[in-house]
Amino acid sequence: QVQLVESGGGLVQPGESLRLSCAVSGVTLDQHGIGWFRQAPGKEREGVGCIDNSGSVSFVDSVKGRFTISRDNAKNTVFLQMSSLKTEDTAVYYCGRWRWSNRCSATSKVDYTNWGQGTQVTVSS
């Protein structure tokens, strides 16, 4: 059974940093890509970035240069490191498993499954 659990969210001020974790069970990260998505109130869930089974990462334009994704294969955990946070980054952040064996897409929401419960990130002064 595949299960993803997000953690690490909280309240931060603009310009600060936060690291989110996605703990993965049931699959190994060297075989399955993991993506990060977020959903703000009243908006659709949107892609943030992903890391594929080889460790290659992709990001949407709005977070490039500010966010990065890494993984700890031994702990089967993917991290989303967020820096220079903006108020518009406020959302519930989710991780999901890329369905296929090719390189993941940071935007193709329908190609992910096994979504976690999400973790709230609030950026406010």
Disulfide bonds with the S-S distance in Angstrom:
Cys22-Cys95 2.15
Cys50-Cys104 2.19
